[in-house]
Amino acid sequence: MKAHSLTAGWFLTAVLISFFAIQTEGQSQNQGQVPIFPGSTITGFVFSPERRPVAEAYVELIGDVEGVLQRMRTDGSGRFLFRGVTQGRFQIRVLPLGTSYEEQTQDVELSGMSASGRPIRDTVQRDFLLRPKKSRSVSSTGAIFVQEIPEEAKTVYEKAVSDIERNNLTDGVAGLENALKLFPNYYLALERLGLIYTTQQKFEKALDVFGKAVTVNSRSFNGWYGLSCAHYALHQSDAAIEAAQKAVNLNSSSDDAFLVLGLSLRQAKRYEEAEKPLKQANKLTKGLSPDVHWHLALLYAKNLNRPGEAADELELYLKTTPDSSQADNIKKLIKKYRETPPASK
């Protein structure tokens, strides 16, 4: 099953991005067909309450009758873009799954018309400023963590963050490392540097940094989550399971943490146990994550000898990734698994 196979670096970038705004590529997942004439566009940005970009949030374009017409994920700047939209009334719905933010919807109407009565291209922008969920406390991980930061270290850190936000990653990393030389227990610098090392596939360095982060703040969800990803990438399954379990205990609404827990259990060949967190990740994403469907399919096909359920998950994978370049091969696998009886126990 080669389609959508995950290298450690690609996978870790994808799962970590939900918690840190580092530049990444958006993923468009069109559901159904939207007539492309006259080719109007709906675009916008999704921000957190602190006006930080929210990356990898699902955004849906909904028609009055047809339901979900297009679905995509925001890119690293929080941007979404729907092309080829005809005239009419629509809703844009943001689904910030796995976060502490509320779902949000806005109405939009496209009515571009020329003097001759012909429809013309229109561009509409709708931005979203998400709100925290009312049902959740301010902190789901216990007491708020506060540090007294030396002024010099704080200045260096803020300059590093500014460099990173301007895509000057080299200077940004150097700045974070310098901030930690000035104040080795600087939690925010540890957290951000750990993510960057992970996206650069410097997993040993990430392990060291995230390990220090959870020593400084043992109630750090991001620290334990990043630590679990680094251990998983290095095939340190038992340590990955332990760190992922701590992340799940701190934030039971994180689909990404449940996904890493399930993958780590599968890596440790604890196949029966791996199913539960993967299914919980699927529940939290409302069935919209292609990664979760893919890994459930792998588990059922390769480890649990349940080919029918593997076929079910591959069909759901194709629903959430209808433009997959491997769609024909996956359909052949589905047919094969439908025709394969489960192994006798």
BAZA-728664 format. One record per residue (C-alpha): residue number from 1; residue in one letter; x, y, z. Coordinates in Angstrom, 1 decimal. Layout:
<lumbas>
NUM A X Y Z
...
</lumbas>
This chain:
<lumbas>
1 M 0.0 0.0 0.0
2 K 2.3 2.7 -1.3
3 A -0.2 5.5 -1.8
4 H 0.1 8.3 0.7
5 S 2.9 6.5 2.5
6 L 4.3 8.6 5.3
7 T 8.0 9.2 5.9
8 A 8.7 10.2 9.5
9 G 9.5 13.8 8.5
10 W 6.4 14.4 6.4
11 F 4.2 12.8 9.0
12 L 5.6 14.8 11.9
13 T 5.3 18.1 10.0
14 A 1.7 17.4 9.3
15 V 0.6 16.4 12.8
16 L 2.6 19.1 14.6
17 I 1.3 22.0 12.5
18 S -2.1 22.0 14.2
19 F -0.3 23.4 17.3
20 F 2.3 25.7 15.9
21 A 2.0 28.2 13.0
22 I 5.0 27.3 10.8
23 Q 4.8 27.6 7.0
24 T 3.2 24.6 5.3
25 E 1.2 23.7 2.2
26 G -2.6 23.8 2.2
27 Q -4.5 20.7 1.1
28 S -7.6 21.0 -1.1
29 Q -10.2 18.3 -0.9
30 N -13.1 19.0 -3.3
31 Q -16.3 17.2 -2.4
32 G -18.8 17.0 -5.3
33 Q -18.7 19.1 -8.4
34 V -18.9 22.9 -8.6
35 P -19.5 24.3 -12.1
36 I -16.5 26.4 -13.0
37 F -18.3 29.1 -15.0
38 P -17.9 32.0 -14.4
39 G -15.1 31.1 -12.0
40 S -15.7 33.3 -9.0
41 T -13.5 33.0 -6.0
42 I -14.0 33.0 -2.2
43 T -11.0 33.4 -0.1
44 G -10.1 34.5 3.5
45 F -8.0 33.8 6.5
46 V -8.6 32.0 9.8
47 F -7.1 33.5 13.0
48 S -6.9 32.6 16.6
49 P -8.3 35.0 19.2
50 E -4.7 36.4 19.5
51 R -4.9 37.0 15.7
52 R -2.4 34.3 14.9
53 P -2.9 32.2 11.8
54 V -4.6 28.9 12.3
55 A -3.1 26.3 10.0
56 E -4.6 23.0 8.9
57 A -8.1 24.0 9.9
58 Y -10.9 22.4 7.8
59 V -12.9 25.0 5.8
60 E -16.1 24.0 3.9
61 L -18.1 25.7 1.2
62 I -21.7 24.8 1.6
63 G -24.5 25.3 -0.9
64 D -28.2 25.8 0.0
65 V -29.3 22.5 -1.6
66 E -26.1 20.6 -2.5
67 G -24.5 20.5 0.9
68 V -20.7 20.5 1.1
69 L -19.4 21.6 -2.3
70 Q -15.7 22.0 -1.5
71 R -13.5 21.3 1.5
72 M -10.0 22.3 2.1
73 R -7.5 23.0 4.9
74 T -5.9 26.3 5.6
75 D -2.3 26.8 4.8
76 G 0.5 28.0 7.1
77 S -0.7 31.6 6.9
78 G -4.3 30.5 7.8
79 R -5.5 31.1 4.3
80 F -8.2 29.2 2.4
81 L -9.3 29.6 -1.3
82 F -12.3 28.2 -3.2
83 R -12.2 28.6 -6.9
84 G -14.7 28.1 -9.7
85 V -17.8 29.1 -7.6
86 T -21.0 30.0 -9.5
87 Q -23.5 32.7 -8.4
88 G -25.7 32.0 -5.4
89 R -25.8 32.0 -1.7
90 F -23.3 29.9 0.3
91 Q -22.0 29.3 3.7
92 I -18.4 29.1 4.7
93 R -17.8 26.8 7.8
94 V -14.6 26.6 9.7
95 L -14.0 23.3 11.6
96 P -11.0 23.8 13.9
97 L -10.9 20.1 14.9
98 G -8.6 19.1 17.7
99 T -8.3 22.7 19.0
100 S -10.0 24.6 21.8
101 Y -11.8 26.9 19.3
102 E -15.5 26.9 18.4
103 E -16.8 26.0 14.9
104 Q -17.8 29.1 13.0
105 T -19.9 29.9 10.0
106 Q -20.4 32.9 7.7
107 D -22.9 33.6 4.9
108 V -21.7 34.8 1.5
109 E -23.4 35.7 -1.7
110 L -21.9 35.9 -5.2
111 S -23.9 38.0 -7.6
112 G -21.5 39.5 -10.1
113 M -23.4 40.6 -13.3
114 S -22.3 42.6 -16.3
115 A -24.4 45.4 -18.0
116 S -25.5 42.8 -20.6
117 G -26.9 40.5 -17.8
118 R -24.1 38.0 -18.1
119 P -22.4 36.6 -15.0
120 I -18.9 37.9 -14.4
121 R -16.1 36.8 -12.1
122 D -16.4 37.9 -8.6
123 T -14.0 37.7 -5.6
124 V -15.2 37.8 -2.1
125 Q -13.1 37.7 1.1
126 R -14.3 36.4 4.5
127 D -12.0 36.3 7.4
128 F -12.6 34.4 10.6
129 L -11.5 35.3 14.2
130 L -12.1 32.1 16.1
131 R -13.5 32.1 19.7
132 P -12.5 29.7 22.5
133 K -15.0 26.9 23.3
134 K -17.4 28.0 26.1
135 S -17.6 24.5 27.5
136 R -13.9 24.4 28.2
137 S -11.8 26.0 30.9
138 V -9.1 28.4 30.0
139 S -6.5 25.7 30.5
140 S -7.1 22.1 29.8
141 T -3.7 21.1 31.1
142 G -3.9 22.3 34.7
143 A -2.4 25.5 36.1
144 I -1.2 28.2 33.8
145 F 2.6 28.1 33.4
146 V 4.4 31.4 34.1
147 Q 8.1 32.1 33.9
148 E 10.2 35.1 34.8
149 I 12.3 35.7 31.7
150 P 15.6 37.7 31.8
151 E 15.1 40.8 29.6
152 E 18.0 40.0 27.4
153 A 16.8 36.5 26.6
154 K 13.3 37.8 26.0
155 T 14.6 40.4 23.5
156 V 16.6 37.7 21.6
157 Y 13.6 35.4 21.6
158 E 11.2 38.0 20.2
159 K 13.7 38.9 17.4
160 A 14.0 35.2 16.6
161 V 10.2 34.8 16.4
162 S 10.0 37.8 14.1
163 D 12.7 36.3 11.8
164 I 10.7 33.0 11.6
165 E 7.5 34.8 10.8
166 R 9.3 36.6 7.9
167 N 10.5 33.1 6.7
168 N 14.1 33.9 7.7
169 L 14.5 30.5 9.4
170 T 18.3 30.4 9.6
171 D 18.4 33.6 11.7
172 G 15.3 32.5 13.6
173 V 16.8 29.2 14.7
174 A 20.1 30.9 15.6
175 G 18.1 33.4 17.7
176 L 16.2 30.7 19.6
177 E 19.5 28.8 20.3
178 N 21.0 32.1 21.6
179 A 18.0 32.8 23.8
180 L 18.4 29.3 25.3
181 K 22.1 30.0 26.0
182 L 21.1 33.1 27.9
183 F 18.2 31.3 29.7
184 P 18.4 27.4 29.3
185 N 14.9 26.9 30.8
186 Y 13.1 29.3 28.5
187 Y 10.0 27.2 27.8
188 L 8.6 29.0 24.8
189 A 12.0 28.9 23.1
190 L 12.3 25.2 23.8
191 E 8.9 24.5 22.4
192 R 9.3 26.4 19.2
193 L 12.9 25.2 18.6
194 G 11.7 21.6 19.1
195 L 9.1 22.0 16.4
196 I 11.6 23.4 13.9
197 Y 14.1 20.6 14.6
198 T 11.3 18.1 13.9
199 T 10.2 19.7 10.6
200 Q 13.9 19.6 9.6
201 Q 14.0 15.9 10.6
202 K 16.7 16.6 13.2
203 F 14.9 14.2 15.6
204 E 17.8 13.7 18.0
205 K 17.9 17.4 18.6
206 A 14.1 17.6 18.8
207 L 14.2 14.9 21.4
208 D 16.7 16.8 23.6
209 V 14.8 20.1 23.3
210 F 11.3 18.6 24.0
211 G 12.8 16.5 26.8
212 K 14.0 19.7 28.4
213 A 10.7 21.4 27.8
214 V 8.7 18.8 29.8
215 T 11.3 18.9 32.5
216 V 10.7 22.7 32.8
217 N 6.9 22.3 32.5
218 S 5.6 18.8 33.3
219 R 2.1 19.9 32.4
220 S 3.0 20.9 28.9
221 F 0.8 19.2 26.3
222 N 2.8 20.6 23.4
223 G 6.0 19.4 25.0
224 W 4.8 15.8 25.6
225 Y 3.2 15.7 22.2
226 G 6.4 16.9 20.4
227 L 8.4 14.4 22.5
228 S 6.1 11.5 21.4
229 C 6.6 12.5 17.7
230 A 10.3 12.6 18.0
231 H 10.5 9.2 19.8
232 Y 8.2 7.8 17.1
233 A 10.3 9.1 14.3
234 L 13.4 7.4 15.9
235 H 11.5 4.1 16.3
236 Q 11.7 4.4 20.1
237 S 8.2 2.9 20.4
238 D 7.9 2.5 24.2
239 A 9.1 6.0 24.9
240 A 6.8 7.4 22.2
241 I 3.8 5.5 23.7
242 E 4.6 6.9 27.2
243 A 4.9 10.5 26.0
244 A 1.8 10.3 23.7
245 Q -0.3 8.9 26.6
246 K 0.8 11.8 28.8
247 A -0.2 14.2 26.0
248 V -3.6 12.5 25.7
249 N -4.1 12.7 29.4
250 L -3.5 16.4 29.3
251 N -5.7 17.1 26.3
252 S -8.3 14.4 25.5
253 S -9.7 16.4 22.6
254 S -6.5 16.3 20.5
255 D -7.0 14.0 17.5
256 D -3.3 14.4 16.6
257 A -2.2 13.1 20.0
258 F -4.5 10.1 19.7
259 L -3.1 9.5 16.2
260 V 0.5 9.4 17.4
261 L -0.5 7.2 20.2
262 G -2.1 4.7 17.8
263 L 0.8 4.8 15.4
264 S 3.3 4.2 18.3
265 L 1.4 1.2 19.6
266 R 1.3 -0.2 16.0
267 Q 5.0 0.4 15.7
268 A 5.5 -1.5 19.0
269 K 3.4 -4.4 17.4
270 R 0.7 -3.9 20.0
271 Y -1.9 -4.1 17.3
272 E -5.1 -4.7 19.2
273 E -4.3 -1.7 21.5
274 A -3.5 0.5 18.5
275 E -7.1 0.3 17.2
276 K -8.7 2.2 20.0
277 P -6.7 5.5 19.9
278 L -6.9 5.5 16.1
279 K -10.7 5.2 16.2
280 Q -10.8 7.9 18.8
281 A -8.8 10.2 16.5
282 N -11.3 9.4 13.8
283 K -14.2 10.3 16.1
284 L -12.5 13.6 17.1
285 T -12.0 14.6 13.4
286 K -15.6 13.6 12.6
287 G -14.3 11.2 10.0
288 L -12.6 13.9 8.0
289 S -9.0 13.0 8.4
290 P -7.5 10.9 5.5
291 D -4.5 10.1 7.5
292 V -6.6 8.4 10.2
293 H -8.5 6.3 7.6
294 W -5.2 5.4 5.9
295 H -3.6 4.1 9.1
296 L -6.7 2.2 10.2
297 A -6.7 0.6 6.8
298 L -3.0 -0.4 7.2
299 L -3.8 -1.8 10.7
300 Y -6.7 -3.8 9.5
301 A -5.1 -5.1 6.3
302 K -1.5 -5.8 7.5
303 N -1.9 -6.6 11.2
304 L -5.4 -7.6 12.3
305 N -6.4 -9.6 9.3
306 R -9.7 -7.8 8.8
307 P -9.7 -7.1 5.1
308 G -13.4 -6.0 5.0
309 E -12.7 -3.2 7.5
310 A -9.5 -2.2 5.6
311 A -11.7 -1.8 2.5
312 D -14.1 0.3 4.4
313 E -11.4 2.6 5.6
314 L -9.8 2.9 2.1
315 E -13.2 4.0 0.7
316 L -13.5 6.6 3.4
317 Y -9.9 7.7 2.6
318 L -10.9 8.2 -1.0
319 K -13.9 10.2 0.1
320 T -11.7 12.6 2.1
321 T -9.0 12.7 -0.7
322 P -11.0 12.5 -3.9
323 D -8.1 13.9 -6.0
324 S -5.6 11.3 -4.9
325 S -3.1 10.4 -7.6
326 Q -3.3 6.8 -6.4
327 A -7.1 6.5 -6.6
328 D -7.0 3.8 -9.2
329 N -4.6 1.7 -7.2
330 I -6.5 2.1 -4.0
331 K -9.7 1.0 -5.8
332 K -7.9 -2.1 -6.8
333 L -6.9 -2.7 -3.2
334 I -10.5 -2.2 -2.1
335 K -11.7 -4.8 -4.6
336 K -9.0 -7.2 -3.5
337 Y -9.9 -6.8 0.2
338 R -13.6 -7.2 -0.5
339 E -12.8 -10.5 -2.1
340 T -10.5 -11.7 0.7
341 P -12.0 -13.6 3.5
342 P -10.8 -12.7 7.0
343 A -8.1 -15.1 8.4
344 S -9.5 -17.8 10.6
345 K -8.6 -17.5 14.3
</lumbas>
